[in-house]
Amino acid sequence: TDNTPWPELDAAFDWQPNGWTLNLSQLDIEALIPLIKLAPESESTSDLINKLAPKGRVEDVRLSMNGGLDTLRYSAELDELAMT
């Protein structure tokens, strides 16, 4: 993340033969921005995100899947979300 330390991450991951679940307590949106560079052809996306300058947190993130992509379930709460 561009030499910026990550905040403490509280996560729980459970993998079973019939599916998986992932729970994260919170993610700082600004800390995630440098990860966009890992995506293919990310330059235009990076430019847009940098212009929007999102801030805030994604909290109580819950992901699960127990088969194909159509079984993916997710939820999260946004806290102090802001963009310019």
HELIX and SHEET records of a PDB file:
HELIX    1   1 ILE A   29  LEU A   32  1                                   4    
HELIX    2   2 ILE A   33  LEU A   38  5                                   6    
HELIX    3   3 GLU A   43  LEU A   52  1                                  10    
HELIX    4   4 LEU A   69  THR A   71  5                                   3    
SHEET    1   A 4 ALA A  11  GLN A  16  0                                        
SHEET    2   A 4 GLY A  19  ASP A  28 -1                                        
SHEET    3   A 4 LYS A  55  MET A  65 -1                                        
SHEET    4   A 4 ARG A  73  ALA A  82 -1                                        
END                                                                             
